[in-house]
């Protein structure tokens, strides 16, 4: 090919361009003139262009003139790839009649069957299957044609593949199976069909996330319900210890949480950081989720790796309703963190008067000491909280207690210039 043809100026370029434009007479004239049927321009050969242009007559004319039926264009695409992608059944049949390779890969590893599966070309899928296209080939991502069809929601094509005995459990390089792909795409009909076809419902991806996990995290309730009804394991955790229930709690999806609990999801499974669904729901101020988890026997005392437990978290953020709910459920009002801090101390320190009032009414110990010897009263004095100081004194807080640094409540109040607190302490 001459340089002029590459840049679109020579006869070969004219032929390739005319083929793409459907200019039958120009193509015929140039072929008669002796121009090669394998002519190309800018990397695209005449046969490829004719297939792209859906020109069956030109495709046939080029093939009769000796065009290479498997000649590649850019990205490793063959005329068969583009004919399948364009959905031109007549061109596909014609190329097959001229012995086109059905399993040639493009630069991404995809065969023509992949394109048919992606685009939903059912009749072309039938043709390729009838002509013995390889059904279990995978692309550079490890995806098979049935995986592609499941991802794009083409139920009938998935059915054709299953009938043709494809391996519908083969995962891609991320460990995702066709069933997982369908679930992640919220393709309920395909999910149900693959379940009925005995697909592996507990297959996990490279992160250890199950199909139930994926459906729960994405909030696909119907897909999740189908999987659980089929007997999918509800408590498979990812590699970082996250359960489907924790994933759903992270997304604050109440319906999914209720569904998982109704199928006996374990509310006490924690991730690698010790985070439990109950602690997470508490941190997110999700009263309904907290209530549901407590009803499912979630442990109200489980701490994460920082030592935070649900009551401490609720008090620290001023979530009075959740504090009351946890106490009603039997949470230990005097539980402390590894640093010795109680829920009362944290509520005082953060200035949540209503929570402090609730905790004191429920007989929280006002004289518990942290690892540094600080009590709730010392926190109140340090922050200048007058009303809290009064509440704590009424609750019999020790007024003259000093921490390990020798600081008393009066010392903190005086150092901070909190005159009213000083007066309250002196009056006591």
C-alpha positions, -999 to +999 in steps of 0.1 A: +000+000+000+013+034-010+017+063+014-010+081-005-034+053+002-027+054+039-037+091+039-067+085+018-054+098-016-047+067-037-069+042-055-067+017-026-079+044-002-107+053-025-118+017-027-118+012+011-136+045+016-162+037-011-168+003+005-177+021+038-200+045+021-219+018+002-207+031-031-211-001-051-203+013-085-170+029-074-159-003-057-168-023-087-149+000-110-118+001-089-118-037-086-122-040-124-092-016-127-071-041-107-072-024-073-067-050-045-098-062-027-077-060+005-072-023+001-073-002+032-071+034+044-062+047+078-059+012+091-094+001+080-097-024+052-124-024+026-142-055+038-143-042+073-157-009+061-183-026+040-194-047+070-195-016+091-217+001+064-241-029+063-235-032+026-241-069+019-236-065-019-202-049-015-192-074+011-201-102-013-183-085-042-151-080-022-151-116-010-156-129-046-127-107-055-105-124-030-107-102+001-091-117+032-122-125+053-101-124+085-081-092+078-078-072+110-084-035+114-077-012+143-080-028+178-077-063+163-112-061+149-121-084+120-150-080+096-169-106+116-165-085+147-180-055+131-208-074+113-218-090+146-216-057+164-238-040+138-263-069+140-262-076+103-273-112+100-269-114+062-233-102+064-226-126+092-239-155+072-220-144+042-187-141+061-192-176+076-198-190+041-164-177+032-148-194+063-145-164+086-129-173+119-155-171+146-131-171+176-107-143+166-100-121+196-099-083+195-073-064+215-094-068+246-097-105+241-133-105+230-146-127+202-176-119+179-198-139+203-190-113+230-203-085+209-235-105+201-240-111+238-234-075+247-257-060+220-285-085+225-284-099+190-302-132+197-304-146+161-267-140+156-259-158+189-279-187+175-259-186+142-226-185+161-236-214+184-248-234+154-214-228+137-195-240+167-182-208+181-163-214+213-187-205+242-163-205+271-136-182+259-128-154+281-115-119+274-086-101+291-108-094+321-117-131+325-153-125+313-171-151+292-199-144+267-226-156+292-211-132+318-215-103+293-251-113+285-260-115+322-244-082+329-264-065+301-297-081+311-302-102+280-322-131+295-329-150+262-293-150+253-283-163+288-309-191+283-294-199+249-259-202+265-271-224+293-290-246+269-257-249+249-240-261+281-217-231+288-199-230+321-221-204+338-201-206+371-168-195+356-157-163+373-139-134+358-105-122+371-122-105+400-139-137+410-173-125+398-196-152+383-224-145+358-249-149+386-230-122+406-229-100+375-267-103+371-272-096+408-250-065+407-269-053+376-302-059+395-314-083+367-339-102+387-352-125+359-316-136+350-308-141+387-339-163+391-331-183+359-295-190+369-306-200+404-331-224+388-302-237+366-283-246+398-257-218+395-234-215+426-254-190+448-225-187+474-197-178+450-175-150+463-153-124+445-117-116+451-126-096+482-146-125+497-179-108+490-207-131+483-236-125+459-259-119+489-233-094+501-234-076+468-272-075+467-274-063+503-249-035+498-265-023+466-300-025+481-315-048+455-342-063+477-359-086+452-326-101+441-316-105+477-349-122+486-345-146+457-310-156+468-320-161+504-351-181+494-329-203+473-308-211+504-279-187+499-257-183+531-266-151+548-235-147+570-206-151+546-182-123+554-158-105+531-120-108+536-121-077+560-148-094+580-178-074+568-210-093+568-239-086+545-258-073+575-230-048+583-229-038+546-266-031+546-263-012+578-236+009+563-260+019+535-287+025+561-311+003+541-338-006+565-357-030+543-325-050+535-316-051+572-350-064+581-349-090+553-314-102+564-325-105+600-356-124+590-333-150+574-313-153+606-284-130+598-261-129+628-262-093+643-231-099+663-206-105+635-179-077+635-155-066+608-117-066+612-120-033+632-145-047+656-173-027+641-207-044+648-240-036+630-254-022+663-225+001+669-226+013+633-264+019+634-259+038+666-232+060+652-254+068+622-283+077+645-305+050+629-331+044+656-352+019+636-321-001+628-309-001+664-343-013+675-344-041+649-309-053+658-317-053+695-348-073+688-326-097+669-305-101+701-276-079+691-250-076+720-253-041+734-218-043+750-196-053+720-168-028+715-148-020+684-110-019+684-110+016+698-131+005+727-163+023+716-195+005+724-231+014+714-241+033+746-208+053+746-213+062+709-249+072+715-240+094+745-210+109+727-232+121+698-262+132+719-286+105+706-309+105+736-336+082+721-310+056+713-294+060+747-329+052+763-334+023+739-301+007+748-307+011+785-341-004+781-324-033+763-301-039+793-270-020+782-245-016+811-248+021+820-213+020+836-194+002+809-161+020+801-136+022+773-101+010+776-092+045+788-118+042+815-143+066+800-180+060+806-210+071+785-217+097+812-182+112+810-185+115+772-220+131+773-207+156+799-176+164+779-196+169+747-222+190+763-254+169+759-274+179+789-305+159+781-284+127+777-266+135+810-300+139+827-312+106+813-280+087+824-281+102+859-318+093+863-309+057+854-283+057+882-251+061+862-221+062+885-211+098+888-178+089+905-163+065+879-127+076+871-110+074+837-074+061+834-062+096+842-084+099+872-109+122+857-146+120+867-177+133+850-176+163+874-141+172+863-152+171+827-181+194+835-159+219+854-133+218+826-159+227+800-177+252+822-211+234+821-230+249+850-262+228+848-242+196+844-222+205+874-254+209+894-268+176+882-237+158+891-235+173+926-272+162+931-261+127+920-235+127+948-204+133+927-173+138+948-167+175+948-131+174+961-118+145+939-085+152+921-072+135+890-037+121+886-024+156+878-038+169+911-066+189+895-100+191+911-133+204+897-127+237+914-092+239+900-105+234+865-133+259+868-111+285+883-084+280+857-110+283+829-126+314+844-159+297+848-172+319+876-207+303+878-192+269+881-169+280+908-199+294+928-218+262+924-189+241+936-182+264+966-219+265+975-219+227+976 
